[in-house]
Amino acid sequence: MAAERLALLQRSWSLVADQYHRTFSPLFFPWIQDTLSVLTANSPPPGVIAVPCCGPGQELALVAAAFPQHRVVGLDLAEGMVRLAQQLVEGQGLGDRVEVRVGDASQLDSLAPLAAVLSVFGLQQMPQPAEVLANWTGCLAPGGVLAVCYWPAAVEESGPWQRLFQLTAGKPQADWKGEIPSAALRQGAQLVLDCRPAHEMAWPSVEAFWEGMTRGGPWHSRRLLYGDQHMEELRRQFMQAYPDLAAPLRHSPHGRLICLRRHAASL
Ligand SMILES: C[S@@+](CC[C@H](N)C(=O)[O-])C[C@H]1O[C@@H](n2cnc3c(N)ncnc32)[C@H](O)[C@@H]1O
């Protein structure tokens, strides 16, 4: 089951990579900035900074610029995303210090000990997010810093994203709430920050939101899994709340941003 989900995500994110980069990279930029600011403010030790789930690589260039003495390794499951990230890295002349790899980033043991982990909007994709966060924390060097932003189960009280969640939600994952970040803290780390940054996302129309989410974003994997007919029915239900498809849409979802520091000496 986990292998099937991984294969589905790999295929979906590869297929949508170009459209995702055009549509979502600018929309998600403010959360990337938030996460990077937190990492910068907490001065990780020298070494390697891992960027799991780097997607098309927007954050790789920013991390490399903020930490000119560090090596940066981006990882993503989807070849299509890694292709874009590599283009970005090479285009900015960062190839000697920034590496991008295709692969499952749920365990970072092969990169340990890490100076830092920075990840934006990847953790919620993992089947066992609390365990993954614990693994990433356990791979930090003493004094290493983790800054991770992800979409929690509820991103807004009302709004189009919440409506999509409600129409498609399965059972919440058992470890989703209680074990984040406690499982990670048990790796020998202290919590530096746990907050919920919100930013406005503006869509030219309701239709653009639907198309972006289901053809170029997180709901595309559902389209692959269940097919266009299922998505048409979902679209019909979704649009009941939005009779004017051409109307511009604004909403302010919140992510969850967690920053941890590994204890300097093992306890
Ligand atoms: C919503 S995108 C975020 C991309 C980028 N960080 C951003 O903020 O724009 C989620 C990314 O996580 C990647 N991903 C999902 N599961 C993964 C896994 N197990 N290992 C590595 N990458 C994964 C997907 O391929 C996709 O590129």
The ligand as an SDF file (V2000), in Angstrom:
LIG
                    3D

 27 29  0  0  0  0  0  0  0  0999 V2000
    3.6380   20.4450   -2.7290 C   0  0  0  0  0  0  0  0  0  0  0  0
    5.1660   19.9820   -3.4750 S   0  0  0  0  0  0  0  0  0  0  0  0
    6.3020   21.0710   -2.6290 C   0  0  0  0  0  0  0  0  0  0  0  0
    7.4870   21.4230   -3.4720 C   0  0  0  0  0  0  0  0  0  0  0  0
    8.3390   22.5870   -2.9670 C   0  0  0  0  0  0  0  0  0  0  0  0
    8.9490   22.2730   -1.7060 N   0  0  0  0  0  0  0  0  0  0  0  0
    7.5220   23.8530   -2.8630 C   0  0  0  0  0  0  0  0  0  0  0  0
    7.3170   24.3410   -1.7320 O   0  0  0  0  0  0  0  0  0  0  0  0
    7.0970   24.3670   -3.8920 O   0  0  0  0  0  0  0  0  0  0  0  0
    5.4570   18.4160   -2.6960 C   0  0  0  0  0  0  0  0  0  0  0  0
    6.6970   17.7230   -3.2420 C   0  0  0  0  0  0  0  0  0  0  0  0
    6.9850   16.6180   -2.3770 O   0  0  0  0  0  0  0  0  0  0  0  0
    7.4960   15.5670   -3.1670 C   0  0  0  0  0  0  0  0  0  0  0  0
    7.3680   14.3100   -2.4130 N   0  0  0  0  0  0  0  0  0  0  0  0
    6.2310   13.6930   -1.9950 C   0  0  0  0  0  0  0  0  0  0  0  0
    6.5290   12.5700   -1.3050 N   0  0  0  0  0  0  0  0  0  0  0  0
    7.8870   12.4810   -1.2920 C   0  0  0  0  0  0  0  0  0  0  0  0
    8.8070   11.5490   -0.7410 C   0  0  0  0  0  0  0  0  0  0  0  0
    8.3850   10.4740   -0.0520 N   0  0  0  0  0  0  0  0  0  0  0  0
   10.1230   11.7770   -0.9140 N   0  0  0  0  0  0  0  0  0  0  0  0
   10.5690   12.8530   -1.6190 C   0  0  0  0  0  0  0  0  0  0  0  0
    9.7480   13.7730   -2.1610 N   0  0  0  0  0  0  0  0  0  0  0  0
    8.4220   13.5930   -1.9950 C   0  0  0  0  0  0  0  0  0  0  0  0
    6.6690   15.6290   -4.4380 C   0  0  0  0  0  0  0  0  0  0  0  0
    7.2920   14.9670   -5.5140 O   0  0  0  0  0  0  0  0  0  0  0  0
    6.5420   17.1420   -4.6380 C   0  0  0  0  0  0  0  0  0  0  0  0
    7.5690   17.6260   -5.4740 O   0  0  0  0  0  0  0  0  0  0  0  0
  1  2  1  0
  2  3  1  0
  2 10  1  0
  3  4  1  0
  4  5  1  0
  5  6  1  0
  5  7  1  0
  7  8  2  0
  7  9  1  0
 10 11  1  0
 11 12  1  0
 11 26  1  0
 12 13  1  0
 13 14  1  0
 13 24  1  0
 14 15  1  0
 14 23  1  0
 15 16  2  0
 16 17  1  0
 17 18  1  0
 17 23  2  0
 18 19  1  0
 18 20  2  0
 20 21  1  0
 21 22  2  0
 22 23  1  0
 24 25  1  0
 24 26  1  0
 26 27  1  0
M  CHG  2   2   1   9  -1
M  END
$$$$
